């Protein structure tokens, strides 16, 4: 099995490069969510499964749905689109959401991030790790006489409370950095 890093390029910074045992790819606001799932399923099938699917994106408040979500692809991941994660059942062991407020519990009147993460875990039958607060990441630019190069996104340690959901949707572990 392999690890996969998916970077929605609305999160500023350079996508980490693919390496031994890790495949990376980018999505943006023009990428249909179905294309993201097609790509992940294809990678899983080609490599005998995905151990860890890491998603780097912004957490958002979806006004017309009064819910929190993940700014991933054109449609976003919200309660309206979360059912798509069922396509990852038996394909992905763990999903790590490098997303601010992904598991937030107090941002909305209903449909909070905690429930969204629980649904992702249940539908994908995968362990899901997500933060309840803002997450800091670093990227820097190094310039020479002829060009500037941006470093890859580096999340480092988690900030604030982090929740790990089991494949049954229940919280199996919580920690705080």
HUSULFEN-V472975 format. One record per residue. N is the residue number from 1. RES is the residue in one small letter. SS is DSSP state (alpha for helix, beta for strand, coil for the rest). PHI is phi in degrees with one decimal (none if undefined). OMEGA is omega in whole degrees, -180 to 180 (999 if undefined). Layout:
# HUSULFEN-V472975
n & res & ss & phi & omega
N & RES & SS & PHI & OMEGA
N & RES & SS & PHI & OMEGA
This chain:
# HUSULFEN-V472975
n & res & ss & phi & omega
1 & x & coil & none & -178
2 & x & beta & -125.5 & 170
3 & x & beta & -106.8 & 180
4 & x & beta & -129.9 & 174
5 & x & beta & -113.5 & 177
6 & x & beta & -116.1 & -177
7 & x & beta & -119.2 & 170
8 & x & beta & -79.3 & -170
9 & x & coil & -70.0 & 171
10 & x & coil & -70.4 & 169
11 & x & coil & -84.8 & -172
12 & x & coil & -62.6 & 179
13 & x & coil & 126.9 & -178
14 & x & beta & -84.5 & 177
15 & x & coil & -66.8 & 175
16 & x & coil & -57.5 & -179
17 & x & coil & -82.0 & 174
18 & x & coil & -66.6 & 179
19 & x & beta & -147.1 & 179
20 & x & coil & -60.7 & 178
21 & x & coil & 81.8 & 180
22 & x & beta & -134.8 & 176
23 & x & beta & -112.7 & 177
24 & x & beta & -120.3 & 171
25 & x & beta & -153.6 & -177
26 & x & beta & -110.3 & 170
27 & x & beta & -131.6 & 177
28 & x & coil & -152.7 & -176
29 & x & coil & -70.0 & 178
30 & x & coil & -100.3 & -179
31 & x & coil & -82.5 & 175
32 & x & coil & -63.6 & 179
33 & x & alpha & -57.2 & 179
34 & x & alpha & -62.6 & 177
35 & x & alpha & -65.2 & 176
36 & x & alpha & -58.4 & -178
37 & x & alpha & -66.0 & 176
38 & x & alpha & -58.7 & -178
39 & x & alpha & -66.1 & -180
40 & x & alpha & -64.8 & 179
41 & x & alpha & -62.0 & 178
42 & x & alpha & -61.1 & 178
43 & x & alpha & -63.9 & 179
44 & x & alpha & -62.2 & -180
45 & x & alpha & -63.2 & -177
46 & x & alpha & -73.7 & -174
47 & x & alpha & -119.0 & 178
48 & x & coil & 70.7 & 177
49 & x & coil & 110.9 & 177
50 & x & beta & -119.7 & 177
51 & x & beta & -73.3 & -176
52 & x & beta & -134.9 & 173
53 & x & beta & -102.3 & -178
54 & x & beta & -105.4 & -179
55 & x & beta & -112.1 & 179
56 & x & beta & -109.6 & -176
57 & x & coil & -159.8 & 175
58 & x & beta & -85.6 & 167
59 & x & beta & -85.4 & -177
60 & x & beta & -137.5 & 169
61 & x & beta & -103.0 & -179
62 & x & beta & -91.7 & -172
63 & x & alpha & -59.2 & -175
64 & x & alpha & -67.9 & 177
65 & x & alpha & -109.2 & -175
66 & x & coil & 46.8 & -179
67 & x & beta & -148.9 & 175
68 & x & beta & -89.8 & -178
69 & x & beta & -157.3 & -180
70 & x & beta & -122.3 & -179
71 & x & beta & -77.0 & -179
72 & x & coil & -124.4 & 179
73 & x & coil & 67.1 & -174
74 & x & coil & -67.6 & -173
75 & x & coil & -86.7 & -172
76 & x & coil & 69.5 & 172
77 & x & beta & -102.5 & 179
78 & x & coil & -145.4 & 179
79 & x & coil & -63.5 & 179
80 & x & coil & -76.4 & -174
81 & x & coil & -116.5 & -174
82 & x & alpha & -60.6 & -180
83 & x & alpha & -56.3 & 179
84 & x & alpha & -60.3 & -179
85 & x & alpha & -64.9 & 177
86 & x & alpha & -63.3 & 177
87 & x & alpha & -66.2 & -177
88 & x & alpha & -92.4 & 179
89 & x & coil & -58.4 & -178
90 & x & coil & 66.0 & 180
91 & x & coil & -116.7 & -173
92 & x & beta & -130.8 & 178
93 & x & beta & -85.0 & -176
94 & x & beta & -137.5 & 176
95 & x & beta & -120.4 & 178
96 & x & beta & -114.2 & -178
97 & x & beta & -98.7 & 173
98 & x & beta & -86.0 & -170
99 & x & coil & -142.8 & 177
100 & x & coil & -61.7 & 174
101 & x & coil & 60.3 & -177
102 & x & coil & -56.9 & -178
103 & x & coil & -105.9 & -180
104 & x & coil & -57.7 & 180
105 & x & coil & -113.2 & -171
106 & x & coil & -124.0 & -176
107 & x & coil & -81.2 & -173
108 & x & coil & -128.9 & 178
109 & x & coil & -69.7 & 177
110 & x & coil & -151.8 & 177
111 & x & coil & 64.1 & -176
112 & x & coil & -71.3 & -179
113 & x & alpha & -62.1 & 178
114 & x & alpha & -57.8 & 180
115 & x & alpha & -68.2 & 178
116 & x & alpha & -61.7 & 179
117 & x & alpha & -64.8 & 177
118 & x & alpha & -60.5 & 179
119 & x & alpha & -66.6 & 178
120 & x & alpha & -59.2 & -180
121 & x & alpha & -61.3 & -179
122 & x & alpha & -61.7 & -176
123 & x & alpha & -68.0 & 180
124 & x & alpha & -82.3 & -174
125 & x & coil & 53.3 & -178
126 & x & coil & -133.7 & 172
127 & x & beta & -73.5 & -179
128 & x & beta & -124.9 & 177
129 & x & beta & -112.5 & -177
130 & x & beta & -151.4 & -180
131 & x & beta & -96.6 & 177
132 & x & coil & -93.1 & -175
133 & x & coil & -128.9 & 176
134 & x & coil & -56.5 & 177
135 & x & coil & -122.1 & 179
136 & x & coil & -90.8 & 173
137 & x & coil & -142.1 & -179
138 & x & beta & -121.0 & 171
139 & x & coil & -158.0 & 179
140 & x & coil & -140.7 & -179
141 & x & beta & -111.9 & 176
142 & x & beta & -118.9 & -174
143 & x & beta & -116.3 & 173
144 & x & coil & -116.6 & -178
145 & x & coil & -60.6 & -172
146 & x & coil & -106.5 & -179
147 & x & coil & -159.9 & 175
148 & x & beta & -117.7 & 178
149 & x & beta & -127.5 & -180
150 & x & beta & -92.4 & 178
151 & x & coil & -76.3 & 177
152 & x & beta & -70.1 & 177
153 & x & coil & -61.0 & 177
154 & x & beta & -131.3 & -179
155 & x & coil & -83.8 & -180
156 & x & coil & 64.8 & -178
157 & x & coil & -78.5 & 175
158 & x & coil & -68.6 & 173
159 & x & coil & -109.1 & 175
160 & x & coil & 68.2 & -178
161 & x & beta & -71.9 & 179
162 & x & beta & -127.7 & -177
163 & x & beta & -121.7 & 174
164 & x & beta & -117.4 & 179
165 & x & beta & -100.7 & 175
166 & x & coil & -82.5 & 179
167 & x & coil & -59.2 & 177
168 & x & coil & -88.5 & 179
169 & x & coil & 88.0 & -180
170 & x & coil & -83.0 & 177
171 & x & beta & -72.4 & -180
172 & x & beta & -105.6 & -178
173 & x & beta & -163.9 & 174
174 & x & beta & -133.7 & 175
175 & x & beta & -147.4 & -180
176 & x & beta & -135.5 & 174
177 & x & coil & -100.7 & 999
